[in-house]
Amino acid sequence: MGQHLPLPGSRLIELGCGPARLMRQLLQREATCEAVALEVDAVQMAKNRQQPQERLHFVSAGAQAIPLLSEQFDGALMLKSLHHVPMPDMDAALREVARVLKPGGWLYVSEPVYGGPLNEIVRLFNDEGEVRAAAQQALDRAVAGAGWRAEAEWRFDMPVHWPDFAQFEQRMMRPSFADHALTPALIERVRAAFEPHMGPDGVHLMRPMHVRLLRRQ
């Protein structure tokens, strides 16, 4: 992001921030930035507010209905979050992001690619093939319309690590924002797919990512 985006002095908004790890790091690196981070998961938002950070403001809301004034941000981030917006609301979410950005403002969207060894494990309990495709289609429609233009796109691999299956189960299979209808049989099926990747210090895999950078017209 630092290589591709004009971050210094920017006012930023993150949609679907989760624990806001990257935004927290970004603000530590860029002392002249400030940010607003939106999240719909009440459990995660409560945790976020228990760890306040200077120049970072949390708002409980979804991207499809941003409770903020228009044209007040230089840039927006959606980090693995667009596919979590309900599919009927994805177009509205992208319109809302355009609304709160200043003219010429940018939107950085990173989405996990539906493929690779990690995806083969995760899709056993959370198959995101349909919603990830819908997210890309929503971006295509946004660019085809009048509000956005495509500026760049690239791909990279994000390393991920779990020391054991218990950590994987807690972090990936039991998020506070979703119920994956886990059963003992399903957990054992996922364990059987996970454990062949186990090494001396746990499982190291790559999450392939696809980034699209859009510019508000």
C-alpha positions as CSV (number, residue, x, y, z in Angstrom):
1,M,0.0,0.0,0.0
2,G,2.8,2.4,0.8
3,Q,4.2,1.8,-2.7
4,H,1.0,2.5,-4.5
5,L,-1.0,5.0,-2.4
6,P,-0.5,8.6,-1.4
7,L,-0.9,8.0,2.4
8,P,0.8,10.9,4.2
9,G,-1.7,13.5,5.4
10,S,-4.7,11.4,4.3
11,R,-8.0,11.0,6.0
12,L,-9.0,7.4,5.5
13,I,-12.0,5.1,6.0
14,E,-11.9,1.3,6.4
15,L,-15.1,-0.6,5.7
16,G,-15.4,-3.9,7.6
17,C,-12.3,-3.4,9.7
18,G,-12.5,-6.5,12.0
19,P,-9.7,-5.9,14.6
20,A,-8.3,-3.1,12.4
21,R,-4.7,-4.6,12.7
22,L,-3.5,-3.1,9.4
23,M,-5.1,0.3,10.0
24,R,-3.5,0.4,13.5
25,Q,-0.1,-0.3,11.9
26,L,-0.6,2.2,9.1
27,L,-1.4,5.0,11.6
28,Q,1.7,4.2,13.6
29,R,3.8,4.4,10.4
30,E,2.0,7.5,9.0
31,A,1.9,10.1,11.8
32,T,-0.1,12.6,9.6
33,C,-3.0,10.2,8.8
34,E,-6.3,9.8,10.6
35,A,-8.9,7.2,10.1
36,V,-12.5,6.1,10.7
37,A,-13.1,2.3,10.9
38,L,-16.5,0.7,10.4
39,E,-17.5,-2.7,11.6
40,V,-20.9,-4.4,12.0
41,D,-19.9,-7.2,14.4
42,A,-20.8,-5.9,17.8
43,V,-18.5,-8.4,19.6
44,Q,-15.5,-7.3,17.6
45,M,-16.4,-3.6,17.9
46,A,-16.5,-3.9,21.7
47,K,-13.0,-5.3,21.6
48,N,-11.9,-2.5,19.3
49,R,-13.2,0.2,21.6
50,Q,-11.4,-1.4,24.5
51,Q,-8.1,-0.7,22.7
52,P,-8.4,3.0,21.7
53,Q,-5.7,4.5,19.5
54,E,-4.9,8.1,18.7
55,R,-6.3,9.3,15.3
56,L,-8.5,6.1,14.9
57,H,-12.2,6.4,15.4
58,F,-14.6,3.4,15.4
59,V,-18.2,3.4,14.0
60,S,-20.7,0.6,14.2
61,A,-22.1,0.4,10.7
62,G,-21.9,-1.5,7.4
63,A,-20.5,-0.3,4.1
64,Q,-24.0,-0.3,2.5
65,A,-25.2,2.5,4.9
66,I,-22.3,4.7,6.0
67,P,-23.6,7.2,8.7
68,L,-21.1,9.9,7.7
69,L,-21.2,13.0,5.6
70,S,-20.2,13.0,1.9
71,E,-16.8,13.8,0.4
72,Q,-14.7,13.8,3.6
73,F,-12.2,11.0,2.9
74,D,-9.1,10.8,0.7
75,G,-9.0,7.1,0.6
76,A,-11.0,4.0,1.5
77,L,-9.9,0.4,2.4
78,M,-11.9,-2.8,2.1
79,L,-9.6,-5.6,3.2
80,K,-11.1,-9.0,2.7
81,S,-14.5,-7.4,3.5
82,L,-16.4,-6.8,0.3
83,H,-17.4,-10.4,0.0
84,H,-18.9,-10.2,3.6
85,V,-21.4,-7.5,2.5
86,P,-24.7,-9.2,1.7
87,M,-24.8,-9.8,-2.0
88,P,-27.9,-7.7,-2.7
89,D,-26.1,-4.7,-0.9
90,M,-22.7,-4.9,-2.6
91,D,-23.6,-2.3,-5.3
92,A,-25.1,0.0,-2.7
93,A,-21.9,-0.4,-0.6
94,L,-19.7,0.7,-3.5
95,R,-22.0,3.7,-4.1
96,E,-21.8,4.7,-0.4
97,V,-18.0,4.5,-0.5
98,A,-17.9,6.7,-3.6
99,R,-20.2,9.2,-1.7
100,V,-18.0,9.6,1.3
101,L,-14.8,10.0,-0.8
102,K,-13.6,13.3,-2.1
103,P,-13.5,13.6,-5.9
104,G,-10.4,11.8,-7.0
105,G,-10.3,9.7,-3.9
106,W,-9.2,6.1,-4.1
107,L,-10.6,2.7,-3.0
108,Y,-8.2,-0.2,-2.2
109,V,-10.0,-3.5,-2.3
110,S,-8.2,-6.7,-1.4
111,E,-10.1,-10.0,-1.8
112,P,-9.0,-13.6,-1.2
113,V,-8.7,-15.7,-4.4
114,Y,-10.9,-18.8,-4.4
115,G,-8.1,-21.3,-4.9
116,G,-5.1,-22.8,-3.2
117,P,-4.5,-25.3,-0.4
118,L,-5.9,-23.0,2.3
119,N,-9.1,-22.5,0.4
120,E,-9.5,-26.3,0.0
121,I,-9.6,-26.5,3.8
122,V,-11.7,-23.5,4.5
123,R,-14.4,-24.4,1.9
124,L,-15.2,-27.5,3.9
125,F,-17.0,-25.4,6.5
126,N,-17.3,-22.0,4.8
127,D,-17.5,-22.1,1.0
128,E,-17.2,-18.6,-0.2
129,G,-17.1,-19.3,-3.9
130,E,-20.4,-17.5,-4.6
131,V,-19.8,-14.4,-2.5
132,R,-16.2,-13.9,-3.7
133,A,-17.4,-14.1,-7.3
134,A,-20.2,-11.7,-6.5
135,A,-17.7,-9.2,-5.0
136,Q,-15.7,-9.1,-8.2
137,Q,-18.8,-8.7,-10.3
138,A,-19.9,-5.8,-8.1
139,L,-16.5,-4.1,-8.7
140,D,-16.9,-4.7,-12.5
141,R,-20.3,-3.1,-12.5
142,A,-19.0,-0.1,-10.5
143,V,-16.2,0.5,-12.9
144,A,-18.6,0.1,-15.9
145,G,-20.7,2.9,-14.4
146,A,-20.1,6.6,-14.0
147,G,-18.8,6.7,-10.5
148,W,-15.5,4.9,-10.6
149,R,-12.5,4.2,-12.9
150,A,-10.1,1.3,-12.6
151,E,-6.6,2.4,-11.8
152,A,-4.5,-0.7,-11.1
153,E,-4.7,-4.3,-9.9
154,W,-2.2,-6.8,-8.7
155,R,-1.9,-10.1,-6.9
156,F,0.2,-11.3,-4.0
157,D,0.4,-14.2,-1.5
158,M,-0.3,-13.5,2.1
159,P,1.5,-15.9,4.5
160,V,-0.7,-17.3,7.3
161,H,0.3,-19.5,10.2
162,W,-1.4,-21.6,12.9
163,P,0.6,-23.4,15.6
164,D,-2.0,-26.2,15.8
165,F,-5.5,-27.2,14.8
166,A,-7.0,-25.8,18.0
167,Q,-5.8,-22.3,17.0
168,F,-7.1,-22.8,13.5
169,E,-10.5,-23.9,14.8
170,Q,-10.8,-21.0,17.1
171,R,-9.7,-18.3,14.7
172,M,-11.1,-19.6,11.4
173,M,-14.1,-21.8,12.3
174,R,-15.6,-19.9,15.2
175,P,-15.6,-16.2,14.3
176,S,-17.9,-14.0,16.3
177,F,-19.6,-12.7,13.2
178,A,-20.8,-16.1,11.7
179,D,-22.1,-19.5,12.6
180,H,-20.7,-22.2,10.5
181,A,-23.0,-24.9,11.9
182,L,-20.1,-27.0,13.1
183,T,-20.7,-30.6,14.1
184,P,-18.2,-33.1,15.6
185,A,-18.1,-34.9,12.2
186,L,-17.4,-31.7,10.3
187,I,-14.7,-30.6,12.7
188,E,-12.9,-33.9,12.2
189,R,-13.2,-33.7,8.5
190,V,-11.5,-30.3,8.6
191,R,-8.9,-31.6,11.0
192,A,-8.1,-34.4,8.5
193,A,-7.5,-31.8,5.7
194,F,-5.5,-29.5,8.0
195,E,-3.1,-31.9,9.7
196,P,-1.2,-33.1,6.5
197,H,0.2,-29.5,6.3
198,M,1.5,-29.6,9.8
199,G,5.3,-29.0,10.3
200,P,7.6,-28.7,13.3
201,D,6.1,-25.3,14.3
202,G,2.6,-25.7,12.9
203,V,1.0,-25.0,9.6
204,H,2.3,-22.4,7.2
205,L,0.2,-21.7,4.1
206,M,-0.4,-18.9,1.6
207,R,-3.6,-17.0,1.1
208,P,-3.6,-15.7,-2.6
209,M,-5.0,-12.2,-2.7
210,H,-6.3,-10.0,-5.6
211,V,-6.1,-6.2,-5.2
212,R,-8.1,-3.7,-7.2
213,L,-7.4,0.0,-6.9
214,L,-10.3,2.2,-8.0
215,R,-10.5,6.0,-8.3
216,R,-13.6,8.0,-7.7
217,Q,-14.6,10.1,-10.7
